[in-house]
Amino acid sequence: MVNADTKKDLKVKSILISQPKPENGKSPYFDLAEKYNLKIDFRQFIQVDGVPGKEFRKQRININDFTAVIFTSRSAIDHFFRVCDELRIKMSQETKYFCVSEAIAVYLQKYTQYRKRKVFFGNGSMKGMQDILKKHKSNEKFLLPCSDVRKPDLPEFLEKNKFDFQEGCFYRTVASDLSDLENIFYDMIVFFSPSGVQSLFQNFPAFKQNNTRIAAFGPATSKAIVDAGLRLDVKAPIPQAPSMTMAIERYLKEVNK
């Protein structure tokens, strides 16, 4: 993924989305591609590797000591129950589960019986999650399954508010192998996490941005791009464009005239 030094045409004709291709074939990116005659490819820049049960034991976490589990993603659910299965741990029917959104809560049905009085969920925002947790702070011991790379917001909130909790690393975020993209060029690359930016440079240490446009979703991703010495061309969310596709379209309207 080494870019040409000069490029006369600054119109965006090809975009690489650093996420997996939607399985259902539906995505606002497909609508964008059709509307502006774009070539849009999807490629996951990071992947999640589970921490093996035997290795998890080294953290000296006894899962059955906890009365409540906090889930912030489907990956956290998958790897939590995988470790339980590997270590032959059976969860108590009295265990409470706190999820960042209803969609995550519903996903729990894949592993455990959904019982409303034992499953609580927020509105998808961190504040919503915090409000739910505050209501159940008393007499609960919380386990927070997470990755080796995680946002600090929730752990800092739990610590500041003196929750009885412990973090457990159940999975790791690692860079995907992107070597097959070395000689493939895109007019724009879209990032959604700092880990994605790190993956770019792990795969291509000599990457030069030149005329490649860089788009970022979220303040942490934007900061990672700037810290890496790259030029940030498209940023979301912003008041005029709350989604990544809306932000990209605003940019396209300017450069693809």
Buried (B, 14 or more C-beta within 10 A) or exposed (E): BEBEEEEEEEEBEBBBBBBEBEEEEEBBBBEBBEEBEBEBBBBBBBBBEBBEBEEBBEEEBEBEEBBBBBBBBBBBBBBBBBBBEBEEBEBEEEBBBBBBBEEBBEBBEEBBEEEEEBBBBBEBEBEBBBEBBEEBBEEBEBBBBBBEBBBEEBBEBBEEEEBBBBBBBBBBBBBBEBEEBEEEBBBBBBBBBBBBBBBBBBBBEEBEBEBBBBBBBBEBBBBBBBEBEBEBBBBBBEEEBEEBBBBBBBBBEEBBE
